[in-house]
Amino acid sequence: MLENTKYITEVWLNSNGIFPSGACALGKALKDKRYLEVLALKRNDIGITGIRELESALQLSKTIRELDLSGN
């Protein structure tokens, strides 16, 4: 669903059991989302692998204003 949405601005997925593999998939889906402002993924156990993948994806977003990775 995220891959087909061009102008997504907010993603709220707190406490959804995303884990590292899910964070990697999410990072790939968010790579071309240049309008993303909020990404909330707290308490998902995404680990360092998932965080690195998300970091790579978010480098393209010039509009990110809120990133919540607490509890990971």
Distance bins in CASP14 RR format, pairs under 12 A and 6 or more apart:
PFRMAT RR
TARGET T0000
AUTHOR 0000-0000-0000
RMODE 2
METHOD distances of the structure
MODEL  1
1 8 0 0 0 0 1 0 0 0 0 0 0
1 11 0 0 0 0 0 1 0 0 0 0 0
1 13 0 0 0 0 0 1 0 0 0 0 0
1 25 0 0 0 0 0 1 0 0 0 0 0
1 26 0 0 0 0 0 1 0 0 0 0 0
1 29 0 0 0 0 1 0 0 0 0 0 0
1 30 0 0 0 0 0 1 0 0 0 0 0
2 8 1 0 0 1 0 0 0 0 0 0 0
2 9 0 0 0 0 0 1 0 0 0 0 0
2 10 0 0 0 0 0 1 0 0 0 0 0
2 11 1 0 0 1 0 0 0 0 0 0 0
2 13 0 0 0 0 0 1 0 0 0 0 0
2 22 0 0 0 0 0 1 0 0 0 0 0
2 25 0 0 0 0 1 0 0 0 0 0 0
2 26 1 0 0 1 0 0 0 0 0 0 0
2 27 0 0 0 0 1 0 0 0 0 0 0
2 28 0 0 0 0 1 0 0 0 0 0 0
2 29 1 0 1 0 0 0 0 0 0 0 0
2 30 1 0 0 1 0 0 0 0 0 0 0
2 31 0 0 0 0 0 1 0 0 0 0 0
2 32 0 0 0 0 1 0 0 0 0 0 0
2 33 1 0 0 1 0 0 0 0 0 0 0
2 36 0 0 0 0 1 0 0 0 0 0 0
2 39 0 0 0 0 0 1 0 0 0 0 0
2 57 0 0 0 0 0 1 0 0 0 0 0
3 25 0 0 0 0 1 0 0 0 0 0 0
3 26 0 0 0 0 0 1 0 0 0 0 0
3 27 0 0 0 0 0 1 0 0 0 0 0
3 28 0 0 0 0 1 0 0 0 0 0 0
3 29 1 0 1 0 0 0 0 0 0 0 0
3 30 0 0 0 0 1 0 0 0 0 0 0
3 31 0 0 0 0 1 0 0 0 0 0 0
3 32 0 0 0 0 1 0 0 0 0 0 0
3 33 0 0 0 0 1 0 0 0 0 0 0
3 57 0 0 0 0 0 1 0 0 0 0 0
4 29 0 0 0 0 1 0 0 0 0 0 0
4 32 0 0 0 0 0 1 0 0 0 0 0
4 33 0 0 0 0 0 1 0 0 0 0 0
5 11 0 0 0 0 1 0 0 0 0 0 0
5 29 0 0 0 0 1 0 0 0 0 0 0
5 30 0 0 0 0 0 1 0 0 0 0 0
5 32 0 0 0 0 0 1 0 0 0 0 0
5 33 1 0 0 1 0 0 0 0 0 0 0
5 35 0 0 0 0 0 1 0 0 0 0 0
5 36 0 0 0 0 0 1 0 0 0 0 0
6 30 0 0 0 0 0 1 0 0 0 0 0
6 32 1 0 0 1 0 0 0 0 0 0 0
6 33 1 0 0 1 0 0 0 0 0 0 0
6 34 0 0 0 0 1 0 0 0 0 0 0
6 35 0 0 0 0 1 0 0 0 0 0 0
6 36 0 0 0 0 0 1 0 0 0 0 0
7 32 0 0 0 0 0 1 0 0 0 0 0
7 33 0 0 0 0 1 0 0 0 0 0 0
7 34 0 0 0 0 1 0 0 0 0 0 0
7 35 1 0 1 0 0 0 0 0 0 0 0
7 36 0 0 0 0 1 0 0 0 0 0 0
7 37 0 0 0 0 0 1 0 0 0 0 0
7 63 0 0 0 0 0 1 0 0 0 0 0
8 26 0 0 0 0 0 1 0 0 0 0 0
8 29 0 0 0 0 1 0 0 0 0 0 0
8 30 0 0 0 0 1 0 0 0 0 0 0
8 31 0 0 0 0 0 1 0 0 0 0 0
8 32 0 0 0 0 0 1 0 0 0 0 0
8 33 1 0 1 0 0 0 0 0 0 0 0
8 34 0 0 0 0 1 0 0 0 0 0 0
8 35 1 0 0 1 0 0 0 0 0 0 0
8 36 1 0 0 1 0 0 0 0 0 0 0
8 37 0 0 0 0 1 0 0 0 0 0 0
8 38 0 0 0 0 1 0 0 0 0 0 0
8 39 0 0 0 0 1 0 0 0 0 0 0
8 61 0 0 0 0 0 1 0 0 0 0 0
8 63 0 0 0 0 0 1 0 0 0 0 0
8 64 0 0 0 0 0 1 0 0 0 0 0
9 30 0 0 0 0 0 1 0 0 0 0 0
9 33 0 0 0 0 1 0 0 0 0 0 0
9 34 0 0 0 0 0 1 0 0 0 0 0
9 35 1 0 1 0 0 0 0 0 0 0 0
9 36 1 0 0 1 0 0 0 0 0 0 0
9 37 1 0 1 0 0 0 0 0 0 0 0
9 38 1 0 0 1 0 0 0 0 0 0 0
9 39 0 0 0 0 0 1 0 0 0 0 0
9 61 0 0 0 0 0 1 0 0 0 0 0
9 63 1 0 0 1 0 0 0 0 0 0 0
9 64 0 0 0 0 0 1 0 0 0 0 0
9 65 0 0 0 0 1 0 0 0 0 0 0
9 66 0 0 0 0 0 1 0 0 0 0 0
10 30 0 0 0 0 0 1 0 0 0 0 0
10 33 0 0 0 0 0 1 0 0 0 0 0
10 35 0 0 0 0 1 0 0 0 0 0 0
10 36 1 0 0 1 0 0 0 0 0 0 0
10 37 1 0 0 1 0 0 0 0 0 0 0
10 38 1 0 1 0 0 0 0 0 0 0 0
10 39 1 0 0 1 0 0 0 0 0 0 0
10 40 1 0 0 1 0 0 0 0 0 0 0
10 41 0 0 0 0 0 1 0 0 0 0 0
10 63 0 0 0 0 0 1 0 0 0 0 0
10 64 0 0 0 0 0 1 0 0 0 0 0
10 65 0 0 0 0 0 1 0 0 0 0 0
10 66 0 0 0 0 1 0 0 0 0 0 0
10 67 0 0 0 0 0 1 0 0 0 0 0
10 68 0 0 0 0 0 1 0 0 0 0 0
11 18 0 0 0 0 0 1 0 0 0 0 0
11 23 0 0 0 0 0 1 0 0 0 0 0
11 26 1 0 0 1 0 0 0 0 0 0 0
11 27 0 0 0 0 0 1 0 0 0 0 0
11 29 0 0 0 0 1 0 0 0 0 0 0
11 30 1 0 0 1 0 0 0 0 0 0 0
11 33 0 0 0 0 1 0 0 0 0 0 0
11 35 0 0 0 0 0 1 0 0 0 0 0
11 36 1 0 0 1 0 0 0 0 0 0 0
11 37 0 0 0 0 1 0 0 0 0 0 0
11 38 1 0 0 1 0 0 0 0 0 0 0
11 39 1 0 1 0 0 0 0 0 0 0 0
11 40 1 0 0 1 0 0 0 0 0 0 0
11 41 1 0 0 1 0 0 0 0 0 0 0
11 44 0 0 0 0 0 1 0 0 0 0 0
11 54 0 0 0 0 0 1 0 0 0 0 0
11 57 0 0 0 0 0 1 0 0 0 0 0
11 58 0 0 0 0 0 1 0 0 0 0 0
11 61 0 0 0 0 0 1 0 0 0 0 0
11 64 0 0 0 0 0 1 0 0 0 0 0
11 66 0 0 0 0 0 1 0 0 0 0 0
11 67 0 0 0 0 0 1 0 0 0 0 0
11 68 0 0 0 0 0 1 0 0 0 0 0
12 36 0 0 0 0 0 1 0 0 0 0 0
12 37 0 0 0 0 0 1 0 0 0 0 0
12 38 1 0 0 1 0 0 0 0 0 0 0
12 39 0 0 0 0 1 0 0 0 0 0 0
12 40 1 0 1 0 0 0 0 0 0 0 0
12 41 0 0 0 0 1 0 0 0 0 0 0
12 42 0 0 0 0 1 0 0 0 0 0 0
12 44 0 0 0 0 0 1 0 0 0 0 0
12 66 0 0 0 0 0 1 0 0 0 0 0
12 67 0 0 0 0 0 1 0 0 0 0 0
12 68 0 0 0 0 1 0 0 0 0 0 0
13 19 0 0 0 0 0 1 0 0 0 0 0
13 22 0 0 0 0 1 0 0 0 0 0 0
13 23 0 0 0 0 1 0 0 0 0 0 0
13 25 0 0 0 0 0 1 0 0 0 0 0
13 26 1 0 0 1 0 0 0 0 0 0 0
13 27 0 0 0 0 0 1 0 0 0 0 0
13 29 0 0 0 0 0 1 0 0 0 0 0
13 30 0 0 0 0 0 1 0 0 0 0 0
13 38 0 0 0 0 0 1 0 0 0 0 0
13 39 0 0 0 0 1 0 0 0 0 0 0
13 40 1 0 0 1 0 0 0 0 0 0 0
13 41 1 0 1 0 0 0 0 0 0 0 0
13 42 0 0 0 0 1 0 0 0 0 0 0
13 43 0 0 0 0 1 0 0 0 0 0 0
13 44 1 0 0 1 0 0 0 0 0 0 0
13 46 0 0 0 0 0 1 0 0 0 0 0
13 54 0 0 0 0 0 1 0 0 0 0 0
13 68 0 0 0 0 0 1 0 0 0 0 0
13 69 0 0 0 0 0 1 0 0 0 0 0
13 72 0 0 0 0 0 1 0 0 0 0 0
14 38 0 0 0 0 0 1 0 0 0 0 0
14 39 0 0 0 0 0 1 0 0 0 0 0
14 40 1 0 1 0 0 0 0 0 0 0 0
14 41 1 0 0 1 0 0 0 0 0 0 0
14 42 1 0 1 0 0 0 0 0 0 0 0
14 43 1 0 0 1 0 0 0 0 0 0 0
14 44 1 0 0 1 0 0 0 0 0 0 0
14 46 0 0 0 0 0 1 0 0 0 0 0
14 68 1 0 0 1 0 0 0 0 0 0 0
14 69 0 0 0 0 0 1 0 0 0 0 0
14 70 0 0 0 0 1 0 0 0 0 0 0
14 71 0 0 0 0 1 0 0 0 0 0 0
14 72 0 0 0 0 0 1 0 0 0 0 0
15 40 0 0 0 0 0 1 0 0 0 0 0
15 41 0 0 0 0 1 0 0 0 0 0 0
15 42 1 0 0 1 0 0 0 0 0 0 0
15 43 1 0 1 0 0 0 0 0 0 0 0
15 44 1 0 0 1 0 0 0 0 0 0 0
15 45 0 0 0 0 0 1 0 0 0 0 0
15 46 0 0 0 0 0 1 0 0 0 0 0
15 68 0 0 0 0 0 1 0 0 0 0 0
15 70 0 0 0 0 0 1 0 0 0 0 0
15 71 0 0 0 0 1 0 0 0 0 0 0
15 72 0 0 0 0 0 1 0 0 0 0 0
16 22 0 0 0 0 1 0 0 0 0 0 0
16 23 0 0 0 0 0 1 0 0 0 0 0
16 26 0 0 0 0 0 1 0 0 0 0 0
16 40 0 0 0 0 0 1 0 0 0 0 0
16 41 0 0 0 0 1 0 0 0 0 0 0
16 42 0 0 0 0 1 0 0 0 0 0 0
16 43 0 0 0 0 1 0 0 0 0 0 0
16 44 1 0 0 1 0 0 0 0 0 0 0
16 45 0 0 0 0 0 1 0 0 0 0 0
16 46 0 0 0 0 0 1 0 0 0 0 0
16 72 0 0 0 0 0 1 0 0 0 0 0
17 23 0 0 0 0 1 0 0 0 0 0 0
17 26 0 0 0 0 0 1 0 0 0 0 0
17 41 0 0 0 0 1 0 0 0 0 0 0
17 42 0 0 0 0 0 1 0 0 0 0 0
17 43 0 0 0 0 1 0 0 0 0 0 0
17 44 1 0 1 0 0 0 0 0 0 0 0
17 45 1 0 0 1 0 0 0 0 0 0 0
17 46 0 0 0 0 1 0 0 0 0 0 0
17 47 0 0 0 0 0 1 0 0 0 0 0
17 71 0 0 0 0 0 1 0 0 0 0 0
17 72 0 0 0 0 0 1 0 0 0 0 0
18 24 0 0 0 0 1 0 0 0 0 0 0
18 25 0 0 0 0 1 0 0 0 0 0 0
18 26 1 0 0 1 0 0 0 0 0 0 0
18 27 0 0 0 0 0 1 0 0 0 0 0
18 29 0 0 0 0 0 1 0 0 0 0 0
18 39 0 0 0 0 0 1 0 0 0 0 0
18 40 0 0 0 0 0 1 0 0 0 0 0
18 41 1 0 0 1 0 0 0 0 0 0 0
18 42 0 0 0 0 0 1 0 0 0 0 0
18 43 0 0 0 0 1 0 0 0 0 0 0
18 44 1 0 1 0 0 0 0 0 0 0 0
18 45 1 0 0 1 0 0 0 0 0 0 0
18 46 1 0 1 0 0 0 0 0 0 0 0
18 47 0 0 0 0 1 0 0 0 0 0 0
18 49 0 0 0 0 0 1 0 0 0 0 0
18 50 0 0 0 0 1 0 0 0 0 0 0
18 51 0 0 0 0 0 1 0 0 0 0 0
18 53 0 0 0 0 0 1 0 0 0 0 0
18 54 0 0 0 0 0 1 0 0 0 0 0
18 69 0 0 0 0 0 1 0 0 0 0 0
18 71 0 0 0 0 0 1 0 0 0 0 0
18 72 0 0 0 0 1 0 0 0 0 0 0
19 25 0 0 0 0 0 1 0 0 0 0 0
19 26 0 0 0 0 0 1 0 0 0 0 0
19 41 0 0 0 0 0 1 0 0 0 0 0
19 43 0 0 0 0 0 1 0 0 0 0 0
19 44 1 0 0 1 0 0 0 0 0 0 0
19 45 1 0 1 0 0 0 0 0 0 0 0
19 46 1 0 0 1 0 0 0 0 0 0 0
19 47 0 0 0 0 1 0 0 0 0 0 0
19 49 0 0 0 0 1 0 0 0 0 0 0
19 50 0 0 0 0 1 0 0 0 0 0 0
19 51 0 0 0 0 0 1 0 0 0 0 0
19 53 0 0 0 0 0 1 0 0 0 0 0
19 72 0 0 0 0 1 0 0 0 0 0 0
20 26 0 0 0 0 0 1 0 0 0 0 0
20 27 0 0 0 0 0 1 0 0 0 0 0
20 41 0 0 0 0 0 1 0 0 0 0 0
20 44 0 0 0 0 1 0 0 0 0 0 0
20 45 1 0 0 1 0 0 0 0 0 0 0
20 46 1 0 1 0 0 0 0 0 0 0 0
20 47 1 0 1 0 0 0 0 0 0 0 0
20 48 0 0 0 0 1 0 0 0 0 0 0
20 49 1 0 1 0 0 0 0 0 0 0 0
20 50 1 0 1 0 0 0 0 0 0 0 0
20 51 0 0 0 0 1 0 0 0 0 0 0
20 52 0 0 0 0 1 0 0 0 0 0 0
20 53 0 0 0 0 1 0 0 0 0 0 0
20 54 0 0 0 0 0 1 0 0 0 0 0
20 72 0 0 0 0 1 0 0 0 0 0 0
21 27 0 0 0 0 0 1 0 0 0 0 0
21 28 0 0 0 0 0 1 0 0 0 0 0
21 44 0 0 0 0 0 1 0 0 0 0 0
21 45 0 0 0 0 0 1 0 0 0 0 0
21 46 0 0 0 0 1 0 0 0 0 0 0
21 47 0 0 0 0 0 1 0 0 0 0 0
21 49 0 0 0 0 1 0 0 0 0 0 0
21 50 0 0 0 0 1 0 0 0 0 0 0
21 53 0 0 0 0 1 0 0 0 0 0 0
22 28 0 0 0 0 1 0 0 0 0 0 0
22 29 0 0 0 0 1 0 0 0 0 0 0
22 30 0 0 0 0 0 1 0 0 0 0 0
22 41 0 0 0 0 1 0 0 0 0 0 0
22 44 0 0 0 0 1 0 0 0 0 0 0
22 45 0 0 0 0 0 1 0 0 0 0 0
22 46 1 0 0 1 0 0 0 0 0 0 0
22 47 0 0 0 0 0 1 0 0 0 0 0
22 49 0 0 0 0 1 0 0 0 0 0 0
22 50 1 0 0 1 0 0 0 0 0 0 0
22 51 0 0 0 0 0 1 0 0 0 0 0
22 53 0 0 0 0 1 0 0 0 0 0 0
22 54 0 0 0 0 0 1 0 0 0 0 0
23 29 0 0 0 0 0 1 0 0 0 0 0
23 30 0 0 0 0 0 1 0 0 0 0 0
23 39 0 0 0 0 0 1 0 0 0 0 0
23 41 1 0 0 1 0 0 0 0 0 0 0
23 44 1 0 0 1 0 0 0 0 0 0 0
23 45 0 0 0 0 1 0 0 0 0 0 0
23 46 1 1 0 0 0 0 0 0 0 0 0
23 47 1 0 0 1 0 0 0 0 0 0 0
23 48 0 0 0 0 0 1 0 0 0 0 0
23 49 1 0 0 1 0 0 0 0 0 0 0
23 50 1 1 0 0 0 0 0 0 0 0 0
23 51 1 0 0 1 0 0 0 0 0 0 0
23 52 0 0 0 0 1 0 0 0 0 0 0
23 53 1 0 1 0 0 0 0 0 0 0 0
23 54 1 0 1 0 0 0 0 0 0 0 0
23 55 0 0 0 0 0 1 0 0 0 0 0
23 56 0 0 0 0 0 1 0 0 0 0 0
23 57 0 0 0 0 1 0 0 0 0 0 0
23 58 0 0 0 0 0 1 0 0 0 0 0
23 69 0 0 0 0 1 0 0 0 0 0 0
23 72 0 0 0 0 1 0 0 0 0 0 0
24 30 0 0 0 0 0 1 0 0 0 0 0
24 31 0 0 0 0 0 1 0 0 0 0 0
24 46 0 0 0 0 1 0 0 0 0 0 0
24 47 0 0 0 0 0 1 0 0 0 0 0
24 48 0 0 0 0 0 1 0 0 0 0 0
24 49 1 0 0 1 0 0 0 0 0 0 0
24 50 1 0 1 0 0 0 0 0 0 0 0
24 51 0 0 0 0 0 1 0 0 0 0 0
24 52 0 0 0 0 1 0 0 0 0 0 0
24 53 1 0 1 0 0 0 0 0 0 0 0
24 54 0 0 0 0 1 0 0 0 0 0 0
24 55 0 0 0 0 0 1 0 0 0 0 0
24 56 0 0 0 0 1 0 0 0 0 0 0
24 57 0 0 0 0 1 0 0 0 0 0 0
25 31 0 0 0 0 0 1 0 0 0 0 0
25 46 0 0 0 0 0 1 0 0 0 0 0
25 49 0 0 0 0 0 1 0 0 0 0 0
25 50 0 0 0 0 1 0 0 0 0 0 0
25 53 0 0 0 0 1 0 0 0 0 0 0
25 54 0 0 0 0 0 1 0 0 0 0 0
25 57 0 0 0 0 0 1 0 0 0 0 0
26 33 0 0 0 0 0 1 0 0 0 0 0
26 36 0 0 0 0 0 1 0 0 0 0 0
26 39 0 0 0 0 1 0 0 0 0 0 0
26 40 0 0 0 0 0 1 0 0 0 0 0
26 41 1 0 0 1 0 0 0 0 0 0 0
26 44 0 0 0 0 1 0 0 0 0 0 0
26 46 0 0 0 0 1 0 0 0 0 0 0
26 50 0 0 0 0 1 0 0 0 0 0 0
26 51 0 0 0 0 0 1 0 0 0 0 0
26 53 1 0 0 1 0 0 0 0 0 0 0
26 54 1 0 0 1 0 0 0 0 0 0 0
26 56 0 0 0 0 0 1 0 0 0 0 0
26 57 1 0 0 1 0 0 0 0 0 0 0
26 58 0 0 0 0 0 1 0 0 0 0 0
26 69 0 0 0 0 0 1 0 0 0 0 0
27 33 0 0 0 0 1 0 0 0 0 0 0
27 36 0 0 0 0 0 1 0 0 0 0 0
27 39 0 0 0 0 1 0 0 0 0 0 0
27 41 0 0 0 0 0 1 0 0 0 0 0
27 46 0 0 0 0 0 1 0 0 0 0 0
27 49 0 0 0 0 0 1 0 0 0 0 0
27 50 1 0 0 1 0 0 0 0 0 0 0
27 51 0 0 0 0 0 1 0 0 0 0 0
27 52 0 0 0 0 1 0 0 0 0 0 0
27 53 1 0 1 0 0 0 0 0 0 0 0
27 54 1 0 1 0 0 0 0 0 0 0 0
27 55 0 0 0 0 1 0 0 0 0 0 0
27 56 1 0 0 1 0 0 0 0 0 0 0
27 57 1 1 0 0 0 0 0 0 0 0 0
27 58 0 0 0 0 1 0 0 0 0 0 0
27 59 0 0 0 0 0 1 0 0 0 0 0
27 60 0 0 0 0 0 1 0 0 0 0 0
27 61 0 0 0 0 0 1 0 0 0 0 0
28 50 0 0 0 0 0 1 0 0 0 0 0
28 53 1 0 0 1 0 0 0 0 0 0 0
28 54 0 0 0 0 1 0 0 0 0 0 0
28 56 0 0 0 0 1 0 0 0 0 0 0
28 57 1 0 0 1 0 0 0 0 0 0 0
28 60 0 0 0 0 0 1 0 0 0 0 0
29 36 0 0 0 0 0 1 0 0 0 0 0
29 39 0 0 0 0 0 1 0 0 0 0 0
29 53 0 0 0 0 0 1 0 0 0 0 0
29 54 0 0 0 0 0 1 0 0 0 0 0
29 57 0 0 0 0 1 0 0 0 0 0 0
30 36 1 0 0 1 0 0 0 0 0 0 0
30 38 0 0 0 0 0 1 0 0 0 0 0
30 39 1 0 0 1 0 0 0 0 0 0 0
30 41 0 0 0 0 0 1 0 0 0 0 0
30 50 0 0 0 0 0 1 0 0 0 0 0
30 53 0 0 0 0 1 0 0 0 0 0 0
30 54 1 0 0 1 0 0 0 0 0 0 0
30 55 0 0 0 0 0 1 0 0 0 0 0
30 56 0 0 0 0 1 0 0 0 0 0 0
30 57 1 0 1 0 0 0 0 0 0 0 0
30 58 1 0 0 1 0 0 0 0 0 0 0
30 59 0 0 0 0 0 1 0 0 0 0 0
30 60 0 0 0 0 1 0 0 0 0 0 0
30 61 1 0 0 1 0 0 0 0 0 0 0
30 64 0 0 0 0 0 1 0 0 0 0 0
30 67 0 0 0 0 0 1 0 0 0 0 0
31 53 0 0 0 0 1 0 0 0 0 0 0
31 54 0 0 0 0 0 1 0 0 0 0 0
31 55 0 0 0 0 0 1 0 0 0 0 0
31 56 1 0 0 1 0 0 0 0 0 0 0
31 57 1 0 1 0 0 0 0 0 0 0 0
31 58 0 0 0 0 1 0 0 0 0 0 0
31 59 0 0 0 0 1 0 0 0 0 0 0
31 60 1 0 0 1 0 0 0 0 0 0 0
31 61 0 0 0 0 1 0 0 0 0 0 0
32 57 0 0 0 0 1 0 0 0 0 0 0
32 58 0 0 0 0 0 1 0 0 0 0 0
32 59 0 0 0 0 0 1 0 0 0 0 0
32 60 1 0 0 1 0 0 0 0 0 0 0
32 61 0 0 0 0 1 0 0 0 0 0 0
33 39 0 0 0 0 1 0 0 0 0 0 0
33 54 0 0 0 0 0 1 0 0 0 0 0
33 57 1 0 0 1 0 0 0 0 0 0 0
33 58 0 0 0 0 1 0 0 0 0 0 0
33 59 0 0 0 0 0 1 0 0 0 0 0
33 60 1 0 0 1 0 0 0 0 0 0 0
33 61 1 0 0 1 0 0 0 0 0 0 0
33 62 0 0 0 0 0 1 0 0 0 0 0
33 63 0 0 0 0 1 0 0 0 0 0 0
33 64 0 0 0 0 1 0 0 0 0 0 0
34 57 0 0 0 0 0 1 0 0 0 0 0
34 58 0 0 0 0 0 1 0 0 0 0 0
34 59 0 0 0 0 0 1 0 0 0 0 0
34 60 1 0 0 1 0 0 0 0 0 0 0
34 61 1 0 1 0 0 0 0 0 0 0 0
34 62 1 0 0 1 0 0 0 0 0 0 0
34 63 1 0 0 1 0 0 0 0 0 0 0
34 64 0 0 0 0 1 0 0 0 0 0 0
35 60 0 0 0 0 0 1 0 0 0 0 0
35 61 1 0 0 1 0 0 0 0 0 0 0
35 62 0 0 0 0 1 0 0 0 0 0 0
35 63 1 0 1 0 0 0 0 0 0 0 0
35 64 0 0 0 0 1 0 0 0 0 0 0
35 65 0 0 0 0 0 1 0 0 0 0 0
36 54 0 0 0 0 0 1 0 0 0 0 0
36 57 0 0 0 0 1 0 0 0 0 0 0
36 58 1 0 0 1 0 0 0 0 0 0 0
36 59 0 0 0 0 0 1 0 0 0 0 0
36 60 0 0 0 0 1 0 0 0 0 0 0
36 61 1 0 1 0 0 0 0 0 0 0 0
36 62 0 0 0 0 1 0 0 0 0 0 0
36 63 1 0 0 1 0 0 0 0 0 0 0
36 64 1 0 1 0 0 0 0 0 0 0 0
36 65 0 0 0 0 1 0 0 0 0 0 0
36 66 0 0 0 0 1 0 0 0 0 0 0
36 67 0 0 0 0 1 0 0 0 0 0 0
37 58 0 0 0 0 0 1 0 0 0 0 0
37 61 0 0 0 0 1 0 0 0 0 0 0
37 62 0 0 0 0 0 1 0 0 0 0 0
37 63 1 0 1 0 0 0 0 0 0 0 0
37 64 1 0 0 1 0 0 0 0 0 0 0
37 65 1 0 1 0 0 0 0 0 0 0 0
37 66 1 0 0 1 0 0 0 0 0 0 0
37 67 0 0 0 0 1 0 0 0 0 0 0
38 58 0 0 0 0 0 1 0 0 0 0 0
38 61 0 0 0 0 0 1 0 0 0 0 0
38 63 0 0 0 0 1 0 0 0 0 0 0
38 64 1 0 0 1 0 0 0 0 0 0 0
38 65 1 0 0 1 0 0 0 0 0 0 0
38 66 1 0 1 0 0 0 0 0 0 0 0
38 67 1 0 0 1 0 0 0 0 0 0 0
38 68 0 0 0 0 1 0 0 0 0 0 0
39 46 0 0 0 0 0 1 0 0 0 0 0
39 51 0 0 0 0 0 1 0 0 0 0 0
39 54 1 0 0 1 0 0 0 0 0 0 0
39 55 0 0 0 0 0 1 0 0 0 0 0
39 57 0 0 0 0 1 0 0 0 0 0 0
39 58 1 0 0 1 0 0 0 0 0 0 0
39 61 0 0 0 0 1 0 0 0 0 0 0
39 63 0 0 0 0 0 1 0 0 0 0 0
39 64 1 0 0 1 0 0 0 0 0 0 0
39 65 0 0 0 0 1 0 0 0 0 0 0
39 66 1 0 0 1 0 0 0 0 0 0 0
39 67 1 0 1 0 0 0 0 0 0 0 0
39 68 1 0 0 1 0 0 0 0 0 0 0
39 69 0 0 0 0 1 0 0 0 0 0 0
40 54 0 0 0 0 0 1 0 0 0 0 0
40 64 0 0 0 0 0 1 0 0 0 0 0
40 65 0 0 0 0 0 1 0 0 0 0 0
40 66 1 0 0 1 0 0 0 0 0 0 0
40 67 1 0 0 1 0 0 0 0 0 0 0
40 68 1 0 1 0 0 0 0 0 0 0 0
40 69 0 0 0 0 1 0 0 0 0 0 0
40 70 0 0 0 0 1 0 0 0 0 0 0
40 71 0 0 0 0 0 1 0 0 0 0 0
40 72 0 0 0 0 0 1 0 0 0 0 0
41 47 0 0 0 0 0 1 0 0 0 0 0
41 50 0 0 0 0 1 0 0 0 0 0 0
41 51 0 0 0 0 1 0 0 0 0 0 0
41 53 0 0 0 0 0 1 0 0 0 0 0
41 54 1 0 0 1 0 0 0 0 0 0 0
41 57 0 0 0 0 0 1 0 0 0 0 0
41 58 0 0 0 0 0 1 0 0 0 0 0
41 66 0 0 0 0 0 1 0 0 0 0 0
41 67 0 0 0 0 1 0 0 0 0 0 0
41 68 1 0 0 1 0 0 0 0 0 0 0
41 69 1 0 1 0 0 0 0 0 0 0 0
41 70 0 0 0 0 1 0 0 0 0 0 0
41 71 0 0 0 0 1 0 0 0 0 0 0
41 72 1 0 0 1 0 0 0 0 0 0 0
42 66 0 0 0 0 0 1 0 0 0 0 0
42 67 0 0 0 0 0 1 0 0 0 0 0
42 68 1 0 1 0 0 0 0 0 0 0 0
42 69 1 0 0 1 0 0 0 0 0 0 0
42 70 1 0 1 0 0 0 0 0 0 0 0
42 71 1 0 1 0 0 0 0 0 0 0 0
42 72 1 0 0 1 0 0 0 0 0 0 0
43 68 0 0 0 0 1 0 0 0 0 0 0
43 69 0 0 0 0 1 0 0 0 0 0 0
43 70 1 0 0 1 0 0 0 0 0 0 0
43 71 1 0 1 0 0 0 0 0 0 0 0
43 72 1 0 0 1 0 0 0 0 0 0 0
44 50 0 0 0 0 1 0 0 0 0 0 0
44 51 0 0 0 0 0 1 0 0 0 0 0
44 54 0 0 0 0 0 1 0 0 0 0 0
44 68 0 0 0 0 0 1 0 0 0 0 0
44 69 0 0 0 0 1 0 0 0 0 0 0
44 70 0 0 0 0 0 1 0 0 0 0 0
44 71 1 0 0 1 0 0 0 0 0 0 0
44 72 1 0 1 0 0 0 0 0 0 0 0
45 51 0 0 0 0 0 1 0 0 0 0 0
45 69 0 0 0 0 0 1 0 0 0 0 0
45 71 0 0 0 0 1 0 0 0 0 0 0
45 72 1 0 0 1 0 0 0 0 0 0 0
46 52 0 0 0 0 1 0 0 0 0 0 0
46 53 0 0 0 0 1 0 0 0 0 0 0
46 54 1 0 0 1 0 0 0 0 0 0 0
46 55 0 0 0 0 0 1 0 0 0 0 0
46 68 0 0 0 0 0 1 0 0 0 0 0
46 69 1 0 0 1 0 0 0 0 0 0 0
46 70 0 0 0 0 0 1 0 0 0 0 0
46 71 0 0 0 0 1 0 0 0 0 0 0
46 72 1 0 1 0 0 0 0 0 0 0 0
47 53 0 0 0 0 1 0 0 0 0 0 0
47 54 0 0 0 0 0 1 0 0 0 0 0
47 55 0 0 0 0 0 1 0 0 0 0 0
47 69 0 0 0 0 1 0 0 0 0 0 0
47 71 0 0 0 0 1 0 0 0 0 0 0
47 72 1 0 1 0 0 0 0 0 0 0 0
48 54 0 0 0 0 0 1 0 0 0 0 0
48 55 0 0 0 0 0 1 0 0 0 0 0
48 69 0 0 0 0 0 1 0 0 0 0 0
48 72 0 0 0 0 1 0 0 0 0 0 0
49 55 0 0 0 0 0 1 0 0 0 0 0
49 56 0 0 0 0 0 1 0 0 0 0 0
49 72 0 0 0 0 0 1 0 0 0 0 0
50 56 0 0 0 0 1 0 0 0 0 0 0
50 57 0 0 0 0 0 1 0 0 0 0 0
50 58 0 0 0 0 0 1 0 0 0 0 0
50 69 0 0 0 0 1 0 0 0 0 0 0
50 72 0 0 0 0 1 0 0 0 0 0 0
51 57 0 0 0 0 0 1 0 0 0 0 0
51 58 0 0 0 0 0 1 0 0 0 0 0
51 67 0 0 0 0 0 1 0 0 0 0 0
51 69 1 0 0 1 0 0 0 0 0 0 0
51 70 0 0 0 0 0 1 0 0 0 0 0
51 71 0 0 0 0 0 1 0 0 0 0 0
51 72 1 0 0 1 0 0 0 0 0 0 0
52 58 0 0 0 0 0 1 0 0 0 0 0
52 59 0 0 0 0 0 1 0 0 0 0 0
52 69 0 0 0 0 0 1 0 0 0 0 0
53 59 0 0 0 0 0 1 0 0 0 0 0
53 69 0 0 0 0 0 1 0 0 0 0 0
54 60 0 0 0 0 0 1 0 0 0 0 0
54 61 0 0 0 0 0 1 0 0 0 0 0
54 64 0 0 0 0 0 1 0 0 0 0 0
54 67 0 0 0 0 1 0 0 0 0 0 0
54 68 0 0 0 0 0 1 0 0 0 0 0
54 69 1 0 0 1 0 0 0 0 0 0 0
54 72 0 0 0 0 1 0 0 0 0 0 0
55 61 0 0 0 0 0 1 0 0 0 0 0
55 64 0 0 0 0 0 1 0 0 0 0 0
55 67 0 0 0 0 1 0 0 0 0 0 0
55 69 0 0 0 0 1 0 0 0 0 0 0
57 64 0 0 0 0 0 1 0 0 0 0 0
57 67 0 0 0 0 0 1 0 0 0 0 0
58 64 1 0 1 0 0 0 0 0 0 0 0
58 65 0 0 0 0 0 1 0 0 0 0 0
58 66 0 0 0 0 0 1 0 0 0 0 0
58 67 1 0 0 1 0 0 0 0 0 0 0
58 69 0 0 0 0 0 1 0 0 0 0 0
61 67 0 0 0 0 1 0 0 0 0 0 0
END
